[in-house]
Amino acid sequence: MATGRQDDPAVAPVPGRAGRGRRPDKARRPVGSAGFARFWFGQTLSQFGARIGTLGLSVTAVEALDAGSGEVGVLGAASTVCYLLVGLPAGAWVDRALKRRTMMWAALVRGAVVLSVPVLWLAGGLHMGVLYAVALVVGLATVFFDVASQSYVPLLVPADDIGPANARLEATAQVSALGGPALAGLAMRVVSAPVVLLADSLAYLGGFLVLAGVRDDERKPAPVAAGAGRLRADIAEGLRFVRDQPVVRRLAVSMGVSNFFATMVATLIPVLVLRTLGFDPFTLGLIMTCGAAGGVLGALLAPVARRRFGDGKVMAAGLLTAALFTAAGPAAATVAPHHRAVAGALLLAGEFGMTAGALLFNVTQVSLRQRLCPAPLLGRMNASIRFVVWGGMPLASLAAGWLGTHAGVTAALWAGVVGGVVTVLPVLGIDRIVAAHGGPAARPGRAAHREVA
């Protein structure tokens, strides 16, 4: 496996800290071990809850509380603004703590907070302020959960199994999402959207219980000096790695632009489907389920495609595929007045292809970043990436709400399509940069890993 040249200062281990936090590969278990299987299942439950929660909060806002495009944009911003508020220190804190314990606490917080929505709805006290607060707290816990989760994989499996582990995690996350949105949409025909969020809460709490049973070889990092100065130094170390490692820097730029425009589209899709086109919540859930099916395909294809074509070509193909199929949303709005069935088919196909391309890119780039980053920097590298990439998402949600209100939902979606095409530029030719600055990349006809999904 290519972990990067050890004489490259951008990827070499940090002096005096290289051994902290994880043991050599021989001490870790392969992807078929019971420990990884439990972690895998816990991640699936958490992803299942997140899918239901995303749909449930949006439908609750639009249908139960009659929210407009602007309010839906604020709701989307509330769920992601935490990456700007605590994204960077979260990485330093995660690197100082046990990753699994961090994930457990985050899952518990998310489950408890989401539970407040159906409780307040039944008591007659639910309003948009509550949804904003729930989205904010869930987003805060998600920052810690996601940073710890991405940093935990290299500590749980051997280096050669990082690619297959990520492919399985992404594939099963999408499998869990296959039934989640559709079942949630179907349930919303019987009970109100806030009540359906009970399933979201239970999924998070189930993930907490499963993670409690995982056994690993992670050791608590050695204590570091407390204080704001030390925290700033730790944060700066992670940011410097992202800035100075040429491959990771390009990935950060590409993901930042991609997530901005993808967030604009995702924010407005519920408004497009429920209000502009007049479909019901079940149809919205079915569309999201088609997206999950595409995600399964993309995640399963990623390791095979990477071995055959190389990292750069696979990531570029994934981004272009996602951008192309994103155009199905505004196209559906154009044909809906004349061919409603065609509009529905376009939405289903568009979500399938968009998510397939996104997952093809995502599985490849996550595995590449994890291979290039030294172990003691994993949490801060992931947090720095998420700060850069997800930090723009609140602005994207607000921009989507503003554009949807003043220019129309269809025009705002076309802006997202055009922006999505631009995201491919930073990853063009990235295989040459990997070979020059981060060790040999997988090339056609050469299996650099035992990557099997």
TORDREN-90370 format. One record per residue (C-alpha): residue in one letter; x, z, y. Coordinates in steps of 0.1 Angstrom, whole numbers. Layout:
BEGIN
   code    east      up   north
      A       X       Z       Y
...
***
This chain:
BEGIN
   code    east      up   north
      M       0       0       0
      A      12      -8      35
      T      14      24      55
      G      36      10      82
      R      74       9      87
      Q      88      44      90
      D     113      32     115
      D      86      22     139
      P      81      51     163
      A      45      42     168
      V      36      49     132
      A      64      73     120
      P      54     108     111
      V      54     134     139
      P      86     155     137
      G      81     189     122
      R      44     184     114
      A      43     156      89
      G      35     179      60
      R       6     198      75
      G     -30     192      66
      R     -25     173      34
      R      -4     171       3
      P      13     141     -13
      D      -8     114     -29
      K      -2     127     -64
      A     -21     159     -55
      R     -52     140     -45
      R     -79     126     -68
      P     -89      89     -71
      V    -123      76     -59
      G    -138      83     -93
      S    -132     120     -91
      A    -159     146     -89
      G    -147     158     -55
      F    -150     124     -40
      A    -184     118     -57
      R    -198     150     -40
      F    -184     140      -6
      W    -198     105     -11
      F    -232     119     -18
      G    -231     143      11
      Q    -221     114      34
      T    -250      94      20
      L    -275     121      28
      S    -261     125      63
      Q    -264      87      69
      F    -299      87      55
      G    -308     114      80
      A    -292      96     109
      R    -311      64     101
      I    -344      82     100
      G    -336     102     132
      T    -326      71     151
      L    -359      54     143
      G    -380      86     145
      L    -367      95     180
      S    -372      60     194
      V    -407      57     180
      T    -416      92     191
      A    -405      83     226
      V    -423      49     228
      E    -455      56     209
      A    -461      94     211
      L    -448      99     246
      D    -453      64     261
      A    -417      60     272
      G    -406      28     290
      S    -374       8     288
      G    -356      31     313
      E    -366      63     294
      V    -355      48     261
      G    -322      39     277
      V    -317      74     289
      L    -325      87     254
      G    -299      64     239
      A    -274      75     265
      A    -281     112     257
      S    -272     106     221
      T    -238      91     228
      V    -226     107     261
      C    -209     135     241
      Y    -181     111     232
      L    -172     111     269
      L    -177     149     272
      V    -159     162     242
      G    -146     132     223
      L    -110     137     231
      P    -107     175     226
      A    -128     172     194
      G     -99     153     178
      A     -74     180     187
      W     -98     208     174
      V    -105     188     142
      D     -68     185     135
      R     -64     223     138
      A     -93     230     114
      L    -104     223      79
      K    -122     189      80
      R    -148     198      53
      R    -158     230      70
      T    -162     212     103
      M    -185     187      87
      M    -206     214      71
      W    -212     232     105
      A    -220     199     121
      A    -246     190      94
      L    -262     225      97
      V    -265     222     135
      R    -280     187     133
      G    -306     197     107
      A    -317     228     127
      V    -320     209     160
      V    -339     180     147
      L    -364     204     131
      S    -374     215     166
      V    -391     181     173
      P    -419     184     147
      V    -423     221     154
      L    -428     215     191
      W    -450     185     184
      L    -474     205     163
      A    -474     233     189
      G    -482     208     217
      G    -450     214     236
      L    -431     181     230
      H    -420     161     260
      M    -392     136     269
      G    -369     165     281
      V    -370     179     246
      L    -360     145     231
      Y    -332     142     256
      A    -319     177     246
      V    -322     170     209
      A    -304     137     212
      L    -276     154     232
      V    -271     183     208
      V    -273     160     177
      G    -248     137     194
      L    -224     166     201
      A    -225     176     164
      T    -221     140     153
      V    -189     137     173
      F    -173     165     153
      F    -188     153     120
      D    -177     117     124
      V    -141     125     135
      A    -137     150     107
      S    -152     126      82
      Q    -130      97      90
      S    -100     120      90
      Y    -110     135      56
      V    -109     104      35
      P     -70     101      34
      L     -69     138      25
      L     -92     134      -4
      V     -80     103     -22
      P     -46      87     -28
      A     -33      61      -3
      D     -41      32     -25
      D     -77      43     -28
      I     -84      45      10
      G     -98      10      11
      P    -121      13     -19
      A    -133      47      -7
      N    -143      34      27
      A    -160       4      11
      R    -180      27     -12
      L    -189      51      16
      E    -201      23      39
      A    -220       5      10
      T    -239      36      -1
      A    -246      46      35
      Q    -263      12      38
      V    -281      17       5
      S    -295      50      17
      A    -306      32      48
      L    -324       5      28
      G    -353      29      19
      G    -350      52      49
      P    -363      32      78
      A    -390      14      57
      L    -402      46      42
      A    -402      63      76
      G    -421      34      91
      L    -446      35      62
      A    -450      73      67
      M    -457      68     104
      R    -489      50      93
      V    -501      82      78
      V    -485     109     100
      S    -470     109     135
      A    -434     100     141
      P    -424     136     151
      V    -436     148     117
      V    -415     122      99
      L    -384     137     115
      L    -388     166      90
      A    -372     143      65
      D    -343     138      89
      S    -338     175      91
      L    -339     180      54
      A    -314     152      48
      Y    -289     169      71
      L    -294     203      55
      G    -290     187      21
      G    -257     172      32
      F    -246     206      42
      L    -253     220       7
      V    -235     191     -10
      L    -204     194      11
      A    -203     231       3
      G    -196     222     -33
      V    -167     198     -27
      R    -133     209     -38
      D    -101     195     -23
      D     -64     201     -17
      E     -66     203      20
      R     -46     232      35
      K     -53     247      69
      P     -29     234      95
      A      -2     258     107
      P     -13     277     139
      V      -4     261     172
      A       0     277     205
      A     -34     282     222
      G     -42     273     258
      A     -52     243     279
      G     -16     230     281
      R     -13     227     243
      L     -47     211     240
      R     -38     186     267
      A      -6     178     249
      D     -24     173     216
      I     -49     150     232
      A     -22     130     249
      E      -4     126     216
      G     -34     109     201
      L     -41      87     231
      R      -4      76     232
      F      -6      65     195
      V     -37      44     202
      R     -21      29     234
      D      14      23     218
      Q       5      11     183
      P      -2     -26     189
      V     -27     -31     161
      V     -47       0     168
      R     -47      -8     205
      R     -63     -43     199
      L     -88     -28     175
      A     -98      -2     202
      V    -104     -30     228
      S    -124     -51     204
      M    -145     -22     192
      G    -151     -10     227
      V    -165     -43     239
      S    -184     -48     206
      N    -201     -14     207
      F    -211     -18     244
      F    -231     -49     237
      A    -243     -38     203
      T    -256      -7     219
      M    -275     -27     245
      V    -292     -47     217
      A    -299     -16     196
      T    -315       2     225
      L    -339     -26     233
      I    -349     -36     197
      P    -376      -9     194
      V    -390     -20     227
      L    -389     -57     217
      V    -406     -51     184
      L    -431     -25     193
      R    -441     -35     228
      T    -430     -71     236
      L    -440     -85     202
      G    -466     -60     193
      F    -455     -52     158
      D    -462     -17     143
      P    -436      10     133
      F    -437      -1      97
      T    -424     -36     107
      L    -397     -20     127
      G    -386       1      97
      L    -387     -30      75
      I    -364     -49     100
      M    -340     -20      99
      T    -341     -20      61
      C    -332     -56      61
      G    -302     -47      83
      A    -292     -21      57
      A    -293     -47      29
      G    -270     -68      50
      G    -247     -38      55
      V    -244     -33      17
      L    -234     -70      13
      G    -208     -67      41
      A    -193     -35      28
      L    -190     -48      -7
      L    -175     -81       4
      A    -149     -65      27
      P    -122     -55       1
      V    -125     -88     -18
      A    -124    -109      14
      R     -95     -89      28
      R     -74     -95      -3
      R     -81    -132      -1
      F     -80    -140      36
      G     -62    -110      53
      D     -74     -84      77
      G     -75    -105     109
      K     -96    -134      95
      V    -121    -110      79
      M    -125     -90     110
      A    -129    -121     132
      A    -155    -136     108
      G    -174    -103     107
      L    -176    -101     145
      L    -187    -138     149
      T    -213    -134     122
      A    -227    -104     139
      A    -229    -121     173
      L    -245    -152     159
      F    -273    -133     141
      T    -279    -111     171
      A    -294    -142     188
      A    -323    -139     164
      G    -338    -111     185
      P    -343    -130     218
      A    -351    -162     198
      A    -380    -143     182
      A    -393    -133     216
      T    -393    -170     226
      V    -412    -183     195
      A    -436    -153     191
      P    -464    -166     213
      H    -467    -198     192
      H    -454    -187     157
      R    -457    -150     151
      A    -447    -152     115
      V    -416    -172     124
      A    -407    -145     149
      G    -410    -118     123
      A    -388    -138      98
      L    -362    -143     126
      L    -360    -106     132
      L    -356     -98      95
      A    -329    -125      90
      G    -312    -116     123
      E    -309     -79     114
      F    -296     -87      79
      G    -269    -111      91
      M    -259     -90     121
      T    -253     -58     100
      A    -235     -78      73
      G    -210     -91      98
      A    -207     -57     115
      L    -199     -39      82
      L    -175     -66      71
      F    -155     -59     103
      N    -160     -21     102
      V    -148     -14      67
      T    -117     -35      73
      Q    -107     -20     106
      V    -113      16      95
      S     -91      12      64
      L     -64      -6      85
      R     -64      23     111
      Q     -62      49      84
      R     -33      32      67
      L     -13      29     100
      C     -18      64     113
      P       4      94     103
      A     -15     122      86
      P     -11     149     114
      L     -26     124     139
      L     -57     113     120
      G     -82     135     138
      R     -68     127     173
      M     -64      90     165
      N    -100      88     154
      A    -112     109     183
      S     -93      88     208
      I    -107      56     193
      R    -142      70     194
      F    -137      82     230
      V    -127      47     240
      V    -152      29     218
      W    -183      52     220
      G    -176      64     255
      G    -191      32     269
      M    -223      35     249
      P    -242      57     273
      L    -235      32     300
      A    -246       4     277
      S    -279      22     270
      L    -285      27     307
      A    -275      -9     314
      A    -300     -20     287
      G    -327       1     302
      W    -320     -13     337
      L    -318     -49     326
      G    -349     -46     304
      T    -368     -32     334
      H    -356     -57     360
      A    -347     -89     342
      G    -368     -85     311
      V    -361     -74     275
      T    -354    -110     263
      A    -328    -117     291
      A    -310     -84     284
      L    -308     -93     247
      W    -292    -127     255
      A    -266    -108     275
      G    -258     -88     244
      V    -254    -120     224
      V    -229    -135     249
      G    -209    -102     250
      G    -208    -100     213
      V    -190    -134     210
      V    -162    -121     233
      T    -154     -92     210
      V    -135    -115     186
      L    -107    -123     210
      P     -85     -92     205
      V     -84     -95     167
      L     -73    -132     167
      G     -38    -134     152
      I     -38     -97     144
      D     -22    -102     109
      R      10    -113     125
      I      11     -81     146
      V       4     -60     115
      A      33     -75      98
      A      56     -71     128
      H      46     -36     139
      G      26     -18     111
      G      39     -30      78
      P      28     -60      57
      A      -9     -68      58
      A     -28     -81      28
      R     -25    -118      27
      P     -43    -145       7
      G     -34    -143     -29
      R     -17    -109     -26
      A     -34     -77     -35
      A     -19     -50     -13
      H     -43     -24     -27
      R     -64     -17     -57
      E     -95     -24     -36
      V    -126     -27     -57
      A    -159     -18     -42
***
